[in-house]
């Protein structure tokens, strides 16, 4: 009978995520992960073909955590405002995961082109703002880029905004963008 696996794929993923959350993506090496698991590197490579396979799994897991964070309920006047605030809160609360997902080449993904959570956000725009189609896609992209700027500054600790200021900025830019798009469609 083969020996029982003591360190599972799930154990490895959980420990790898913990390392990234606590020390950043640069801390994730086979050696540091093996130390955290209190084993040699061998169990890691039994479960994952190589470090790139492990990184892809970590990226996917972190993206799932991000997706859940984006959907949290808030006391906002709009579900769409909630999405923007949740994105920014994720950058503050999960600073290292945010940096890994959105401020590094860890996932080797064009994040704008990848349309991160686009389907969900477009459904919220349609419900909250009654806008769909190409106009909603412009709002998704432009507001995502604007929200990302705020989130990146907060994650990098190069700016400090109150939630009230963030709500005001998000609301002003969104209203301005909708107004511009409305004007363009009537011209």
Steps between C-alpha positions, in 0.01 A plus 500: 500500500644845405574741783223742597549851366562723799525831317213549261463733205256703709754529786757630255260754347385625840857541622609668176213748526589567863860571399390741227251674731756544777826562314414575138538308179880526503503282813343211312775255413511122519741529791292751701185301435667175610618673819147626569365148442778352713608259227741468210413641158415151378131497610448831318623352174299180551189716498609760244703434187711812559487845661318645200217250551486593868498872412211449256304323774578776751401767248167322437438464874582866563271602214217298662564679831488829312173402330337428837629830640359692202151360574483596869190687607546864605288783626532688172240696313585288196616143442736639239657734757537191719707327231743793480529526877553124530778513243674774696438328835655182358814702422512620860398179680685255274790728404739222395238300307396821324860576410548147370182506291498857372845654547739229385558266210440199727198376303647612169159640405395820323251592770315761294475263204407209728184686606531401866154426643351685201185291472411559865580873490304550176196335660531740795533802267190389313302450822623809688541749216264351237780506244602209280690414184802695379422793732514269805829356375651849479384574855640166618842567347532869588371461857717192553807699393403790726426272797825316437695825525357569846542138608861483377593818687345363818664158456837667443431732794572807286164666573244514774129561441202472728213279392291817462757643257513175305120483475494859377769443237340179371157661484624818327702314237221249432234773469731705277574201279131412466421863417769511230382171349139623502604821325699307238205270427268794430746680270 
